[in-house]
Each structure stands twice: as structure tokens, then as C-alpha cells.
């Protein structure tokens, strides 16, 4: 008997390579997914590999800036079970992650932070679930160096 994960409403701010890939994966897993991005052309990334449009597959797309309350509301932050901040700026991501947690009471907030020290501090002091690609890159380079050294 397999256990099915209940569908969640996932709001992702930032439809770059990372945000759009996570959005497609979440949609394929049966979640309701809304994307907020300031670039209307980023919509194209969401449809890579899909049959039909993003919206035909059940996704939502809102054009706007993640630090604007009106844009967050239009994208559905009031319904969000999970909020993912995946823009290319640490300051923006950390600000909107805290807004999602404190103002809107989103229980599961995941934020991409490039600066390892800030990532650790926000995880420890603010309870945010941080993802730091820089830390992962450092670990991979260190491991590759150890492997190269034999």
C-alpha cells in the first residue's frame, strides 16, 4: 500500500531555472502551484516539457514583484501551504520569506540564500528553511579536490 502525499498549495516567487524546475516538479506531483515573477517572459520556462500550456496543466502564473503585497495576494499567498523564495537576490528572498511566515502565517517557508553565513543565521535565528547552493558547490569542489589528490 502506497501512501499518497496530500496535495498542497505551493507559491513560488521567482521563475528562473530553479523556481521553474521546482514548479514543474511540484505540479507533476499533484500539488497546486502558483508562480510569481516580475518578468512575463519567464512564463516560457514553466512550459518546458509539458503537453500544453502551464495553465492547461493546472498551474497559475502572476506577473509582479515578490515584495509587493498586491502581487503576493494575487498569486495566492493567503492559500499557501508552502512558500518558496527563489529569486536571484538574497535580500529579496529573505524579506519575502519573513513576510510569508510572519504576516501570512505560511507554515512551510523555504528560501534560497547564496551567502552561507546568512543562510545559517536565518535558519538558526529565524527558523527559516534555507537552501544555500553556494554551500553545496563548496562541498562538491572540496570533495573533487580530495578525489583528485587521491
Secondary structure, 3 states (H helix, E strand, C coil): CCCCCCCCEEEEECCCHHHHHHHHHHHHCCCEEEEEECCHHHHHHHCCCCCCCCCCCCCEEEECCCCCHHHHHHHCHHHCCEEEECCCCHHHHHHHHHHHHHHCCCCEEEEECCCHHHHHHHHHHHCCEEECHHHHHHHHHHHHHHHHHC
